[in-house]
């Protein structure tokens, strides 16, 4: 209890100590620990490298999941009057940008 009194006087706070039992000498914990140690020294199973089709299939699943979730940016896929992009350009450029953003592309002709 000498440590308890020293802590109490050093920090000027009320100190509460709580005993937490360890996992030492618990039957099933000792079994789990020994099995875990055995598992670390076992040789690894031979794992053959994935084929191109397996890699392609896994990537295809990931892509099909991610493309369904739109980004959370405030500017992404915004519509309405506040969805304008401000830039310095003439009326022709502004019209082209508006048509691109609204997918009205039939009348746009790009010439270089």
Secondary structure as UniProt FT lines:
FT   HELIX           2..11
FT   TURN            24..25
FT   HELIX           27..41
FT   HELIX           52..66
FT   TURN            67..68
FT   TURN            74..77
FT   HELIX           81..83
FT   HELIX           91..102
FT   TURN            106..107
//
